[in-house]
Amino acid sequence: MDYEIDDSPTRVQRDVVWGWLSSEAYWGRWRERAVLEAQLDAAWRVVGAYRVDTGEQVGFARAASDGASFAYLADVFVVDQHQGAGVARRILRRMIDDGPGHDFRWTLFTRDAHTLYGEFGFAAPDATAMVRPAGPAKR
């Protein structure tokens, strides 16, 4: 199967992104649709993966940034049926290496895919990093 990787925000199929993040993402199921919509609207960059034959979106990543030296990578996913085909690697390459933030300091939070992210220079935080956890989800 062939995939197209595209960084056009207008091409993102928001229902697909919402469907996956609200049901599959261990990190983001607390969000309401309005929160995700605001995050998409405010994103510095988004990258999607799409089947060439149908145009169906099968992967996604979003980044927030100051646009000058720092970026935060979030909501990276590939739907199950398309995992193992290098789609995530291609999304990350477009987002990080081939994008305007290739020389930025990038950060992300994840409990999986550490080997993949390591290919793009991610490593355990050093002594200069601190994290303030989010508060409890509002219901």
C-alpha positions in Angstrom: 0.0 0.0 0.0 1.3 3.5 -0.8 0.9 6.5 1.5 1.2 10.2 1.1 2.6 12.3 3.9 1.2 15.8 3.9 1.6 18.8 6.3 -1.4 20.7 5.0 -3.7 21.6 8.0 -6.7 21.8 5.7 -6.3 18.1 4.7 -6.5 16.8 8.3 -9.6 14.6 8.7 -10.6 15.9 12.1 -13.2 13.1 12.6 -10.5 10.5 12.1 -8.1 12.2 14.5 -10.8 12.6 17.1 -11.9 9.0 16.7 -8.5 7.6 17.3 -7.4 10.0 20.0 -10.7 9.7 22.0 -10.7 5.9 21.9 -7.2 4.6 21.4 -4.7 7.1 22.9 -3.7 6.3 26.5 -2.5 9.9 26.8 -5.5 11.9 25.6 -8.8 10.2 26.2 -9.6 12.8 28.8 -10.0 15.5 26.2 -13.4 16.7 25.0 -13.8 17.3 21.3 -13.7 21.1 21.8 -10.3 20.8 23.4 -8.9 18.8 20.5 -10.4 21.3 18.0 -8.7 24.1 19.9 -5.4 22.2 19.8 -5.7 21.6 16.1 -6.5 25.2 15.4 -3.6 26.4 17.5 -1.0 23.8 16.2 2.2 25.1 14.8 2.3 22.2 12.5 0.3 19.1 11.7 1.4 16.1 9.6 -1.0 13.5 8.3 -0.5 10.2 6.5 -3.1 9.3 3.8 -3.7 6.2 1.7 -2.9 7.2 -1.9 -5.8 5.0 -3.3 -8.6 6.3 -1.1 -7.3 9.5 0.6 -8.2 8.0 4.0 -6.1 9.4 6.8 -4.2 6.7 8.6 -1.7 8.6 10.7 -1.1 11.9 12.4 1.2 14.1 14.4 0.8 17.6 15.8 3.4 20.1 17.2 3.3 23.3 19.3 6.2 25.7 19.0 7.5 29.2 19.6 8.5 29.1 15.9 12.1 30.0 16.7 13.9 27.4 18.7 11.6 25.0 20.6 8.8 22.5 19.6 6.6 20.0 21.4 5.6 16.9 19.6 2.2 15.5 20.4 -0.6 13.1 19.4 1.5 10.9 17.1 -0.4 7.8 15.9 -0.9 5.4 13.1 -4.1 3.3 13.0 -3.5 -0.4 13.8 -4.1 -1.7 10.2 -1.3 0.5 8.9 1.4 0.0 11.6 4.6 -1.7 10.6 4.7 -0.1 7.2 7.1 2.8 8.2 4.2 5.3 8.3 5.2 6.7 11.7 8.8 7.1 10.6 7.7 9.0 7.5 5.4 11.3 9.6 8.2 12.1 12.1 10.7 12.7 9.2 8.4 15.3 7.7 7.5 16.9 11.0 11.1 17.0 12.4 13.8 16.6 9.9 12.2 18.0 6.8 10.3 20.8 8.5 11.1 24.3 9.5 12.0 23.1 13.0 14.8 20.7 12.1 17.3 22.5 14.3 14.9 23.1 17.2 15.0 21.6 20.7 12.1 19.1 20.6 10.3 17.4 23.5 7.6 14.9 23.8 6.0 12.7 26.5 5.5 9.0 25.7 5.7 5.6 27.3 6.3 3.7 24.0 8.1 3.8 20.7 11.3 5.0 22.4 13.5 3.3 19.8 11.7 5.0 17.0 11.9 8.5 18.6 15.6 7.8 19.3 16.2 7.7 15.6 15.1 11.3 15.5 17.4 12.4 18.3 15.1 12.1 21.3 16.7 10.9 24.5 15.9 10.8 28.2 15.9 14.4 29.6 19.0 15.8 31.0 19.5 17.8 34.2 18.1 21.0 32.6 14.6 19.5 32.2 11.7 19.7 34.7 8.1 18.8 34.3 5.0 20.2 35.9 2.3 17.5 35.7 -1.2 18.4 34.5 -4.0 18.8 37.0 -6.9 16.3 37.2 -9.2 16.2 34.2 -12.3 18.4 34.6 -15.5 16.6 34.3 
